[in-house]
Amino acid sequence: MVSLYALPAIIAFTINISLTIIIILDSPQKTENRLFSLALFFTALWNAGEALLISADNISSANSGILLMQSGIAATPLLFLLLSFVYPRRKYPAKLKWYKVILLSVIPVILALNYPGYVQVGTSEDILMGTGTRYWFTLNGESPFTYLKVIQSFIYLAWGCFNFYRAFKSLKSRREKDSAQYVIYGIVIFTVLFLALNTQKGSEITRMFLSSILLMCVSIFFSYAILENRFIILKRYFQTSLRVAVISAVILTLYVFVIKTTAEILSSFYTVNRIAAELIMIFILSLLVYPFITRIQNLLSEILSQNYTRFRSKVLKFLQDSSNTFSIEELLKNTEEFLIDLFGVKDAYVLMPDADNKNFVFKDGDKTVKISVDSDVIKHLSETSVTCEADYLMEISGKQESIFLSAFSGGLIVPLMSENKLKGLVILESKKGGQVFATEEIDALMLFSNPICTLIERNQTLHKIKEEEMKSSQMEKFAAIGRMTAGIAHEIRNPMNIISTAAETILKKQNDSETVNKLLYFIVEEVDRMNKIVSDFLQLSKPVSLNIEKRDVVAFLKIIAEQLKLGYKDYNVDIEVKNTGEVFIETDFDALRHIVMNLCSNSFEAIQQNGKILLGIAEEPGKTVITISDTGGGIPEENKDKVFDLFFSTKQTGTGLGLSIVLSLIENLKGEIMFENSGNGAVFTIKLPKK
């Protein structure tokens, strides 16, 4: 029967086995993880041996338990000493050579193999529980092995504590100082308690029970050291697994203990097979516990990751709110303010690469923070991609960088990684109250770094696109100005040549009066043409100032048609407005008049004789449609895409600005214009908003 005295030892065993598996799986390549896992494994053997000895009902089981205990007792001080050579991290660590391990292992191995020479096994009646004879062991005070064992254990523990203390003095990281100090104090206190417990007189059974409770406390102590003080730095999912595994192990131990104890009680009082009773108990407890499993798991997750969950929710909300922020400067400023508020730090800085990609820089007014991309700090962050304490980075950096980092002592440096490349840094100064950053806070920063880096990169990309668009727009404007200038120069050069030739001919004074008059007429005509080019160009570049009024567009077009008939009375062309009703529209009628006059003038000049121009008005939802069609033969297909281009004209005397002006005016009126050939002529369709 499993003794109640063995319960602390069984709980300690399950905790240590859980710790062993998780730590070695986290980073099997790390020396400190291997040594710590071995130390926990042998401690688990110690726990298992103690539970077996306490519950033993024969000398063979008792001896097996003592063997396991002595293996753990011999190995634990040795592994503690070996661990102290490599942990905590120091600037110039002692190298753990294989021969050093062998030399240090010789005495513990010899003592473990000769444990019968200094161990005495005894028995006592269990008066308290009334469960019969219990086995126990004690050291033989007359054996020299006993003194050698005590001295060896004391030396190894003292040596290990000395190594921890020496490393502690050289550490700059506050977290590592706290971690080392925590372990040193813990080892010293537990060693003193263990010695005090085993030197007191009293019941051996009680002493062993108290000893097992002490070992259970040691297991809980190291679990806390790993989870809260980051004695061994585990990945986030291994930390969560460790919490759940330890709690589950304890619950499972109690679960099994209750089943076995209840089954043995039932089998002793009733004629029931013990195995059958255990199966029945398992079935009953499973039915009782099953409905609460999911609820218990969720509750454990909330309790164990409460701070992390809180940080994560705040980080995710900030990232969601920042997704609509497109200014890089605003995003960086918001990020700094968010981190200051979330972690209660004195200040925060986001450093981004400068234009030459030679430094990571933060600049705000007169304050500048800068670090070279070739520095040891940047190399370390690029290789590890993990948040580091500024104090730790000071130890691995050069003198100049250490001076830079000293301003952020007690703070954190967070790498902003994207595609395995360092894109920026977040520097957090120390907390306002002087507290140390908790594990959950560091984990939350790791959760924060990648998404914020993605947001920054997105904004940088948008900024570059905007710059390229502005450059492209400027280039298009310059190109348009160049084409316009070339067009104007070309259009003006022709009349200038005519004027120049006519003037030279007049100056020769060899012409009759009729020829001179004709040449003067050419000059006046070409000056008028040049004046029209300048007027059209000024019209195209004139600032927009709309005079919106509501009028009947049908009546308006009829007036224009009558004016055009008078203006082109020498042309045998009929112009007609098809509509007879009223269609009201709110627009700038001066601009509309210019548009219609320009298009109709082109139609008159295209037809010249025996043709017709039709003006039509139709209505669409929210729009008024004006069509101008003629029988002037249309525009060749190869020129259809050029009709609205600057200086494009098929007429000998045209400036090529008319339709460009029409397009500009229609765009100012928030309308649109389309062109197509239809039948024997061209059709221009204008769509204007009613309001």
C-alpha positions, 0 to 999 in steps of 0.5 A, a space after each residue: 500500500 502507498 503510504 501517505 508519508 510518500 505523497 510529498 516525494 511522489 509530487 516532487 518526483 512528478 514535478 522534477 520529471 516534468 521539468 527535466 523533459 521540458 528543459 531538455 526539449 527546449 534547447 538540447 544543444 545548450 550545456 546549461 540545459 543539459 546539466 540542469 536536466 540531469 540535476 533534476 533527473 537525479 533529484 527525481 531519482 532521489 524522490 522516487 527512492 524516498 517514496 519507494 523506501 517510505 512505502 516499502 513492505 520488505 527489505 528488498 524494496 527498501 534497499 532499492 529505494 535507498 539505491 535510488 536515493 543515494 544515486 540522487 544524493 551523490 549526483 545532485 551536488 556534483 551537477 550543481 557544481 558543474 552547472 555553476 561553471 557555465 551559468 549564470 552567463 559571465 563575460 569570461 566563463 570557465 571552460 567545462 572540459 571533459 577531464 574536469 567533469 571526470 575528476 569531479 565525478 570520481 569521488 561521488 561515483 565511488 561513494 554512490 557505489 559503496 553506499 552499503 558501507 556508510 548507510 544503516 537500514 532500520 525499521 520502526 512501527 508506524 504508530 501515527 498511521 497504524 500501517 505496520 512496519 516502516 523502513 528508514 535509513 541513516 548514515 553510519 557515524 563510525 564509517 569514514 565514508 560517512 565523513 567523506 560523503 558529508 565533506 564532499 557534498 559540503 565542498 561541492 555545494 559551497 564551491 558551486 555557491 562561490 561560483 554563483 556569487 563570483 558570477 553574480 558580482 560580474 553580472 550587469 543584467 538586473 534580471 540575471 542578478 536577481 536570478 543568481 541571488 535567488 538561487 544562491 539564497 535558496 540553496 543555502 537555506 535548503 542546505 541549512 534546513 536539510 542539515 538541521 533536519 537530519 541532525 535532530 533526534 526523533 522519529 526516523 519516519 517523521 524525519 523522512 516525511 519532513 525530508 520529503 516535504 523539504 525536497 518537494 519545496 525544493 522542486 517548487 522552488 526551482 519551478 518558480 525560479 524557471 518560470 518567474 526569475 527565468 533561471 533557465 530561459 525557456 521559449 514561450 510555449 515551453 513555459 506554458 507547457 511547464 506550468 500546465 505539466 507541473 500542475 497536472 502532475 500534482 493533480 494526477 498524483 493526488 488523483 492516483 493516490 486517492 484512487 489507490 488509497 480508496 481501493 485499498 480501504 474498500 478491499 480491506 473492509 469488503 471482499 473486493 479485488 483491489 484491482 477491480 476496486 481501482 478500475 471502478 474508482 477510475 471510472 467513477 472519478 472520470 465520469 465526475 471530472 470529465 464535464 469540468 475538464 475544459 473549464 479547468 483547462 481554461 481556468 488554468 490558462 487564464 490564471 497562469 497567463 493572466 498578465 501575458 493575456 492582458 499585455 497581448 490584448 492591449 498590443 493587438 488593440 494598438 496594432 488594430 488601431 494603428 492599421 489606419 495610420 499611414 504617416 510614418 512619423 505619426 506611427 512611430 510617435 504613437 508606438 513610443 507613447 503606447 510603450 511608455 504607457 503600457 510598461 511604465 517606462 521613462 521613455 521609449 525610442 524607435 530607431 530606423 535606418 538612416 538614408 545611407 543605411 549606416 546607422 539606426 537613428 531616432 531624432 526628435 527635436 534636439 534629441 538624437 539616439 544613434 547606433 552604427 549598423 556595424 556595432 556588436 549590439 546590432 550584430 547580436 540582435 540580428 543573429 538572435 532576434 530576441 529582446 535583450 536587456 541593455 545591461 547584458 548588451 553592455 557586456 558583449 559590446 565595445 567601449 563606445 557602445 557600452 557608453 551608449 548603452 549605459 544611458 539605458 541601464 535597466 531597459 530593454 532593446 527590442 529588435 524589429 525583424 522582417 524576413 530574418 533581417 533587422 529593420 529597426 530597434 525599439 529601446 525602452 528605458 528603465 521603469 519609472 519605479 525601478 522595477 524589473 521587466 517581468 517575463 510576460 512583458 518581455 514575451 509581449 514585446 516579442 509578440 509586438 515586434 513583428 507586427 509593428 515592423 510590418 506596419 512600419 514597412 507598409 507605411 514606408 512602402 506607401 511613402 515611397 509609392 507616393 514619392 514616386 507618384 509625385 515625381 512621376 506627376 512632376 515629370 508628366 507636368 514638365 513633359 506637358 510643358 515641354 510639349 506645350 512650349 514646342 507646340 506654341 513655338 511651332 505654331 508661332 514660327 509659321 506666322 513669324 516666318 510669313 511676317 518676316 518674309 513679307 517685311 523683308 520684301 516690303 523693305 526692298 522697295 521694289 514692289 508696287 503698291 498693290 503687292 505691298 498692300 497684299 503683303 501688309 494684309 498677310 502680316 495683319 492676318 498672321 498677327 491675328 493668328 498669333 493673337 488667337 494662339 496666345 488667347 487660346 493658350 491663356 484660356 487653357 491656363 486660366 484659373 477656374 472660377 465657376 459662376 453656377 446658375 440654373 437655366 433652361 438648357 434647351 432655350 440656351 442652345 437655341 440662342 447659341 444656334 441662332 448666333 452661329 447661323 449669323 456668324 457662319 451665314 456664308 456657309 450653306 450649313 443648317 443648325 438645329 436644336 431637336 428638343 422643344 421642351 424645357 430641361 433645367 440644369 445648374 452649371 456655369 453657362 459661360 463655360 458651356 457656351 464656350 464648349 458648344 461654340 467651339 464644337 459647333 465651329 469645328 463642325 461648320 468648318 468641317 462641313 462648309 457647304 450643304 451639311 447639317 448640325 444637330 444639337 440634342 438634349 437628353 436626361 439620365 439619372 442625375 445627369 443632362 446629356 448634350 449631343 452635337 452631331 454633324 455631317 462633316 465626314 468625321 475624323 480618321 480612325 488613326 486620329 481618334 485618340 488624339 483629338 483632345 491632345 494639345 496642339 493636335 489639329 487637322 486644319 491648316 490654320 488651326 492652333 490645336 488648342 480648341 478641343 483641349 480647352 473644351 476638355 478642360 472646361 468640361 472637367 471643371 464642370 465635373 462632366 465628361 465628353 466622348 467622341 465617335 464617328 457616326 454615319 457621315 460625320 462626328 458625334 460629341 456627347 457631353 454629360 453634365 451633372 444636373 446640380 
